[in-house]
Each structure stands twice: as structure tokens, then as C-alpha cells.
Amino acid sequence: MNVRELIDILRDQPPDAEVELAVVAPVDDDDEDITVDRYLLEGVLPWEDEGGDGIVIWLVGGEEDDVDSFLDNYDQDDQ
């Protein structure tokens, strides 16, 4: 999905609605059951992979302490 598509989707949503990040993953590699972990969206970061085709946008969410630690480290790496 590109930024324009995300903006178009969000434009149709109530402006005061919460935004969450839902991570869908298998419960077990040998099983068809899945789990969904839900997190509030805590940040939006540009990211550029080495050798990639340009910038991608990360929507960041997770446990508050983990996100804070990640964002602190990201800011340090960015300087």
C-alpha cells in the first residue's frame, strides 16, 4: 500500500477514531490458528533499506515501554 492509498482510506473514517496497528500471526507454525495482537499507533517513521527502492513508511506500535525504547534508539541512530 502506498501513502496515497492509506490517506484515501483514512479520509473516509471518522476523524476522532483511534488508529490501531493489528499484527496477524500464526499461533503455531504447524497449525492454521492465528492470533491478532492490537496496539495503538505510537509513531510514523520514514525508513530506507540499504539497496532498497526508496523510502517506506513504518507505522509503529507495540507495548509502550518497547516503543519508547525503539523510538529513543531510532532518534539516536538518526543523528
N, CA and C of each residue as an Amber inpcrd file, in Angstrom:
protein
   237
   0.8550000  -1.1630000   0.0000000   0.0000000   0.0000000   0.0000000
   0.9040000   1.2300000   0.0000000   0.5480000   2.2060000  -0.7770000
   1.3390000   3.4420000  -0.7380000   0.6050000   4.4980000   0.0980000
   1.3050000   5.5730000   0.3970000   0.7760000   6.6160000   1.2800000
  -0.5330000   7.1790000   0.7410000  -0.6090000   7.4070000  -0.5490000
  -1.8300000   7.9640000  -1.1380000  -3.0370000   7.0550000  -0.8830000
  -2.8470000   5.7350000  -1.0220000  -3.9410000   4.8000000  -0.7730000
  -4.3700000   4.8290000   0.7030000  -3.3990000   4.8960000   1.6040000
  -3.7210000   4.9640000   3.0270000  -4.4800000   6.2440000   3.3670000
  -4.0360000   7.3510000   2.8090000  -4.7290000   8.6230000   3.0370000
  -6.1690000   8.5460000   2.5270000  -6.3670000   7.9610000   1.3600000
  -7.7240000   7.8210000   0.8100000  -8.6180000   6.9880000   1.7280000
  -8.0650000   5.9190000   2.2840000  -8.8450000   5.0740000   3.1900000
  -9.1740000   5.8340000   4.4700000  -8.1730000   6.5100000   5.0320000
  -8.3880000   7.2260000   6.2880000  -9.3180000   8.4170000   6.1320000
  -9.3330000   9.0130000   4.9550000 -10.1940000  10.1750000   4.7060000
 -11.6700000   9.8220000   4.9120000 -12.0380000   8.5540000   4.6680000
 -13.4270000   8.1230000   4.7950000 -13.8010000   7.7040000   6.2210000
 -12.8510000   7.7990000   7.1580000 -13.0920000   7.3650000   8.5260000
 -13.4140000   8.5730000   9.4130000 -14.0820000   8.3280000  10.5380000
 -14.3660000   9.4300000  11.4680000 -13.0430000  10.0370000  11.9600000
 -12.9250000  11.3590000  11.9460000 -11.6540000  11.9790000  12.3090000
 -11.2420000  11.7870000  13.7650000 -12.1750000  11.4280000  14.6460000
 -11.8190000  11.2230000  16.0430000 -11.6480000   9.7400000  16.3960000
 -11.6610000   8.8630000  15.3870000 -11.4850000   7.4300000  15.6290000
 -10.0320000   7.1290000  15.9980000  -9.8400000   6.1930000  16.9370000
  -8.4900000   5.7370000  17.3010000  -7.9020000   4.9360000  16.1430000
  -6.6050000   4.9980000  16.0020000  -5.9040000   4.1990000  14.9990000
  -5.0990000   3.1440000  15.7350000  -5.2950000   1.8880000  15.3690000
  -4.5630000   0.7800000  15.9650000  -3.7680000   0.0630000  14.8900000
  -2.7370000  -0.6220000  15.3360000  -1.9400000  -1.4770000  14.4880000
  -2.3110000  -2.9100000  14.8520000  -2.7770000  -3.6980000  13.9070000
  -3.1280000  -5.0890000  14.1640000  -2.1000000  -5.9810000  13.4770000
  -1.4490000  -6.8330000  14.2890000  -0.4470000  -7.7560000  13.7660000
  -1.0660000  -9.1510000  13.7840000  -1.1870000  -9.7450000  12.6060000
  -1.7790000 -11.0680000  12.4680000  -0.6480000 -12.0700000  12.2720000
  -0.6460000 -13.1260000  13.0810000   0.4300000 -14.1090000  13.0070000
  -0.1170000 -15.4900000  13.3650000   0.5330000 -16.5380000  12.8530000
   0.1080000 -17.8860000  13.2390000   0.4210000 -18.1450000  14.7120000
  -0.4610000 -18.8980000  15.3680000  -0.2230000 -19.2730000  16.7560000
   0.9470000 -20.2500000  16.8240000   0.9580000 -21.1890000  15.8790000
   1.9880000 -22.2250000  15.8170000   2.2520000 -22.5210000  14.3470000
   3.4810000 -22.7440000  13.9850000   3.8240000 -22.9900000  12.5800000
   3.0810000 -24.1870000  11.9860000   2.7400000 -25.1760000  12.8140000
   2.0950000 -26.3950000  12.3260000   0.5820000 -26.3530000  12.4370000
   0.0010000 -25.1900000  12.7350000  -1.4280000 -25.0760000  12.9790000
  -1.9890000 -23.9560000  12.1100000  -3.2710000 -24.0320000  11.7990000
  -3.9050000 -22.9850000  10.9970000  -4.4900000 -21.8620000  11.8480000
  -4.4460000 -21.9960000  13.1850000  -4.9610000 -20.9500000  14.0690000
  -4.0780000 -19.7140000  13.9740000  -4.7280000 -18.5510000  14.0940000
  -3.9880000 -17.2880000  14.0710000  -4.2850000 -16.4980000  15.3370000
  -3.4470000 -15.5420000  15.6170000  -3.6660000 -14.6120000  16.7080000
  -3.5670000 -13.1960000  16.1490000  -4.2600000 -12.2820000  16.7950000
  -4.1970000 -10.8730000  16.3980000  -3.7920000 -10.0670000  17.6280000
  -2.6420000  -9.4080000  17.5220000  -2.1940000  -8.5050000  18.5760000
  -2.5330000  -7.0860000  18.1320000  -3.1850000  -6.3460000  19.0130000
  -3.6120000  -4.9740000  18.7010000  -2.8250000  -3.9880000  19.5470000
  -2.3330000  -2.9360000  18.8710000  -1.5710000  -1.9010000  19.5460000
  -2.0190000  -0.5470000  19.0300000  -2.0010000   0.4480000  19.9200000
  -2.2290000   1.8150000  19.4640000  -1.0630000   2.2260000  18.5790000
  -1.3370000   3.0140000  17.5950000  -0.2910000   3.5400000  16.7280000
   0.4390000   4.6320000  17.4940000   1.7360000   4.4460000  17.7110000
   2.5280000   5.3620000  18.5340000   3.4390000   6.2660000  17.7070000
   3.6800000   5.8950000  16.4700000   4.5870000   6.7070000  15.6650000
   4.5200000   6.3440000  14.2000000   5.0180000   7.2400000  13.3830000
   5.1090000   7.0380000  11.9420000   6.5200000   7.4610000  11.5500000
   7.2740000   6.5290000  10.9830000   8.6730000   6.8000000  10.6840000
   9.0080000   6.4960000   9.2290000   9.7850000   7.3530000   8.5990000
  10.3210000   7.0060000   7.2880000  11.4930000   6.0330000   7.4810000
  11.6190000   5.0830000   6.5920000  12.6980000   4.1010000   6.6710000
  13.2170000   3.8460000   5.2710000  14.5220000   3.7550000   5.1530000
  15.1230000   3.4590000   3.8560000  16.0500000   2.2710000   4.0160000
  15.7040000   1.1590000   3.3540000  16.5510000  -0.0290000   3.3860000
  17.7570000   0.1880000   2.4920000  18.8960000  -0.3090000   2.9440000
  20.0720000  -0.2530000   2.0880000  19.7910000  -1.0720000   0.8330000
  20.0520000  -0.4880000  -0.3300000  19.8110000  -1.1780000  -1.5850000
  18.3480000  -1.2420000  -1.9680000  17.4870000  -0.5600000  -1.1990000
  16.0560000  -0.5710000  -1.4950000  15.7060000   0.4190000  -2.5900000
  14.4360000   0.4650000  -2.9050000  13.9500000   1.3350000  -3.9840000
  13.5090000   2.7040000  -3.4930000  13.8050000   3.0580000  -2.2660000
  13.4010000   4.3560000  -1.7480000  12.8860000   4.2410000  -0.3360000
  12.1930000   5.2580000   0.0770000  11.6970000   5.3390000   1.4450000
  10.3850000   4.5810000   1.5780000  10.2500000   3.8610000   2.6880000
   8.9800000   3.2570000   3.0840000   8.5730000   3.9210000   4.4010000
   7.3180000   3.8530000   4.7260000   6.8050000   4.4540000   5.9520000
   6.4210000   3.3370000   6.9100000   6.9950000   3.3830000   8.1010000
   6.6530000   2.4150000   9.1400000   5.5900000   3.0040000  10.0440000
   4.5190000   2.2490000  10.2780000   3.5340000   2.5680000  11.3060000
   3.9770000   1.7870000  12.5340000   4.2910000   2.4750000  13.6240000
   4.9280000   1.8500000  14.7750000   3.9370000   1.7500000  15.9300000
   3.8440000   0.5600000  16.4860000   3.0140000   0.3290000  17.6550000
   3.5640000  -0.8380000  18.4320000   3.1560000  -0.9920000  19.6570000
   3.6160000  -2.0920000  20.4930000   3.4020000  -1.7380000  21.9460000
   4.0450000  -2.5130000  22.8110000   3.9930000  -2.2050000  24.2320000
   4.6750000  -0.8530000  24.4450000   4.1010000  -0.0120000  25.2870000
   4.5650000   1.3730000  25.4300000   6.0610000   1.4640000  25.7380000
   6.5550000   0.6590000  26.6880000   7.9800000   0.7160000  27.0280000
   8.8560000   0.3110000  25.8440000   8.4170000  -0.7140000  25.0920000
   9.1800000  -1.1620000  23.9330000   9.2190000  -0.0950000  22.8500000
   8.0850000   0.5330000  22.6190000   8.0150000   1.5830000  21.5950000
   8.8750000   2.7700000  21.9980000   8.7900000   3.1690000  23.2700000
   9.6130000   4.2830000  23.7390000  11.0940000   3.9850000  23.5460000
  11.5130000   2.7780000  23.8990000  12.9120000   2.3810000  23.7420000
  13.3170000   2.3860000  22.2680000  12.4530000   1.8420000  21.4290000
  12.7310000   1.8170000  19.9900000  12.8630000   3.2280000  19.4320000
  11.9190000   4.0930000  19.7680000  11.9540000   5.4650000  19.2500000
  13.1710000   6.2230000  19.7650000  13.5510000   5.9890000  21.0360000
  14.7590000   6.6200000  21.5710000  15.9890000   6.1750000  20.7870000
  16.0860000   4.8690000  20.5070000  17.2180000   4.3450000  19.7430000
  17.1870000   4.8080000  18.3000000  16.0090000   4.8950000  17.7270000
  15.8740000   5.3650000  16.3520000  16.3650000   6.7990000  16.2450000
  15.9770000   7.6450000  17.2040000  16.4040000   9.0420000  17.2050000
  17.9190000   9.1420000  17.3380000  18.5360000   8.2970000  18.1640000
  19.9830000   8.3160000  18.3280000  20.6830000   7.8750000  17.0510000
  20.1620000   6.8380000  16.4050000  20.7570000   6.3450000  15.1580000
  20.6150000   7.3520000  14.0460000  19.5730000   8.1500000  14.1150000
  19.2690000   9.1290000  13.0570000  20.1860000  10.3370000  13.1170000
  20.8720000  10.5500000  14.2620000  21.7020000  11.7370000  14.4350000
  23.0990000  11.5150000  13.9330000
